[in-house]
Amino acid sequence: MPDHMTPEQRSHAMRRVKLKDGPLELAIQRELRRLGLCFQCNYKRLQGSPDIVFVKKKVAIFIDGDFWHGWRLPSWEHKLSEFWKLKLHANRKRDQRNFRCLRAADWTVIRLWEHEIRSSKTRCIDRILRALKHEEKQGQSLHKSPTNFRGR
């Protein structure tokens, strides 16, 4: 099925898509601030520019739209034109590459899907809090070392 828009119309429509500070991101940010947590938004220093980053705890959070990032894409891609299939598969491949790179650098990566946030924002916040607590424990255990250990 061909695109029903001209290239100029499609370009105009795509430019209007918000890449940051969408309503879902703002809802999660607002809740984390209400809990007194400090974080960076749209952190360009990390691969993939995570939407929310806890730098000291090395936790990166991506808030992804179901369509744009292809949640369960194989079950509905047959409805798409070739253009959109290629676009969404490329998005998914880029996401996987970004996540692998961050995990290889010892970052905890959390992906919150649009439908998860709409279904239960509280559950999403709990996932973030669990990851932060886990990283806090990991950091403490890494810094504990036997006293006077010099390999003797």
N, C-alpha and C positions, 0 to 999 in steps of 0.2 A: 504494500500500500504506500503510495507516494505521500510526501509531506503536503499538507493542504495549504501551507504558507509559502510565499515567495521567499527567496533567501534574505531579502531585506527585512521582511516581516519577522522571519525567524530570528534574525540577528537582533532586531529591536526587542522581541519578546525575551530572548536569552539575557540581554543586558539588564532587564528589569528584575531578574531573579536575584534575590538577596543572598550574598555569600556569607555574611556574618551578622550577628545580632538579630537573628530571626526570633519569632515568639517562643519557640521551644528552648533555644539557647538562653534567652533572657529569663525564662521561668526557672531553669536550673540554676543559673547564676544568682538570681534573686534569693532562691532558697539556700544556697550555699553561703551567701553573704549574711542571711538572717541567722545562720548557725555560727557566724563569727569566723568563717574560714577565709583565708587570704589566698588568692590564686591569680594567674595571668590569663588573659583572654586572647584567642587567635595568635598563639605564640609562634612567630615566624622563625625563631631560632631552631625549631625542631622540624624534622621531615613531616610534611603533611599539614603543618600549621594547626595543631590540635586546637579545638574550640576552647578548652579549659585545661590549664596546666598547673599542677602543684610542683614547682621546680625542685624544692628541697627534698620532697618525698619521691620524686621521679614518677609521678602519676600523670598520664596524658589521657584526656577524655575527648572523644569525638562524638558529636551529636549529628546523626545522619538521617536525612530524609529517606523514607522507604523507596520512593521512586528513583531519586537521583543516585542512590548508592545500591540499588538493585536488590532490596530485600526479597528473598525467594524468587529471584529473577527467572530461573528455569521454568517455574510454574505459570508464568504469564508472558514470557518474551515472545511467544507465538503471535501475540496480538500487536506487536510493534513492527514498524517499518525497519528496513535494514539499517538506516541511519541511526535510529534509537537503539537497536540491538548493539551495534558497534560502540556507540557512545557509552552505554551503561556497562558493557563488558570491559571497556577501557577504564571506566571509573572504578569498577570492582578490582581490577588488576592493580591499579594505582594504590587503592586502599590497602590491599594485601601487601604490596611492596613497602608502603609506609609503616604498617604495623610490624612487619618482620624487622625492618631497620631499627625501629624504636625498641622492640623487645631484645634485639641483639645488643643494644646499648644499655640493657638492664632497666628499661622503663616498663612500668605496668601500664598497659593500654586498655582502656574501657571504651567500648562502643555502645552508645545509647541510641536505639532506633526510635524514630518518630512514633511508631505505634506503641512502643513501650512507655514512652513519656506520657502520651495521651491516656494510656490505660492506667498507669500508676506512677506518678511522679515520685511518690514516697519510696517505692521500691527502687527506683533509679538512684535516688539520693542515698538510700541504704547501701547500694552497691559501691558507691563512691566512698562512703564512710568506712565500709569494711576494707576497701583497698588502702585507704589512708592509714587505718589502724594496723593492717598487715605490714605495710612498708615501714611504719614506725617501729614495730617489733623486729623486723628484719634489720633495720638500721642499728638498733640497740645491740642485737646479737653480733653484728659484724664488728662493732666497736669494742666489744668485751674481749679482752685477750688476757691470757695468763700473765701474772706479774713476773717480772724478771726472766721471761723466756728469751733466751738468746741462742738456742740450739745447742746448749751444753748438756 
